[in-house]
C-alpha cells in the first residue's frame, strides 16, 4: 500500500458519499464554523456515546452560555449538565467539562494545549478526543481512531488489531502522513452510510471486490 493506493481509496469513498449526500460528522461541522480548539474539545467530549444531531444541539446551547474557557470554568457543573442534556452521560460530562475548564485556567493560561500528552491528562479526554483536537483545532497531523476507523481498517485488511490503540499505532506506520487528518472524517461517514457495523452495504461499495470483509457475517 502506497500513496497511490490510498489516493484511490479516499477518492472512491468520497465519491460514493457524495452520491449518498452524507453530511459531515457533528464535530467536523462545528470545526468548520469556527476553527477553535475550545469548541472542538468541548463538542468532542459531548459527542462520546451521543448521536451527531444531539451533539450539535447540545454543543450549541452550551456555547451560548459558555462561549469561552473562563466562562465555562465559572459555570456550575449542574448547569453544564442540564444544558447539554440529553447527551449521553450528561451529568458526568458536566463534571468533566467543568474540571477541564478549571485545569485549563489554572495550568494552561486559559488555553487548550496543543500537545497530545497534555490533552490526554485532562478528565474524560482519550486518544480519540485528543487527536480530533489536534487535527481540527490546531491542524496538527494526528490519526484519530474511533470505532468506525478501527472496524473498517480491520475489515478492509489494512491492519489486524484488537483495539483502537493498536490500530492507531499500525495506521501511523502504514498510512502516508497527508492522509492522517482526513482519515477519521472519511471513515466515520463511510461507516455510517456504507460500511456499517452490522450488515454493511457491500453491494454499493466501490472496493467490494478487493475488500477482505473481515468479520462480516452478512451484508447487503
PyMOL commands that set and color helices and strands:
alter all, ss='L'
color gray80, all
select helices_A, chain A and resi 3-20+26-33+37-47+52-65+69-74+77-84+90-107+116-120+127-138+147-156+164-174+177-193+202-204
alter helices_A, ss='H'
color red, helices_A
deselect
rebuild
show_as cartoon
